[in-house]
Amino acid sequence: MKEIKGITTRENLRIGLVASSFNEFITRRLLDGALEALRTNRVKEDLITTVWVPGSFELPQVASIMVDSGQYEAIVCLGTIIKGESAHFDYISSETTRGIGGLALESDIPVIFGVLTVYDTQQAIDRAGGKLGNKGYDAALAALEMVSVLEQLEIPLVESND
């Protein structure tokens, strides 16, 4: 039986991080977690690009542009959507999820969903470095593992521009 499992330790991967400025006090924690995961697994800092967008709704568009650029081996989308008193939460959560998920299915590189969709600020804090860990850290690890899995499946990734 053949088994494929991704590894996370990589040095020469070009990683794109797309982060939402809305609820930045939480998203910044997710970004810090993602950067920690990448550094811990030897991704070189000069190969990491972070792009800030206004809100989570804009994550898929910029992630798509980054995928199409051919400059990255993986993209990680980070954001925080906290339920308010209107249906806005439902629309933004749904469309952000649909956009990132659709892009992941269409892309030849990993596109990772690192967006918190929570009911209150405490839930966000708990998932952004609090008692439930850091989902930004987890998303970055998922990106590294997926690059490895796709390589083992012999699916060609982005060609290097060297």
Protein Blocks (a to p, Z undefined) as FASTA:
>chain_A
ZZddddfbdfkbccdddddfehklmmmmmmmmmmmmmmmnopafklpccdddfblmlmmm
mmmmmmmnopafbdcddddddddfbfklmmmmmmmmmmmmmmmmmpmbdcddfbdcdfbf
klmmmmnopanopfklmmmmmmmmmmmmmmmnopacdddfZZ
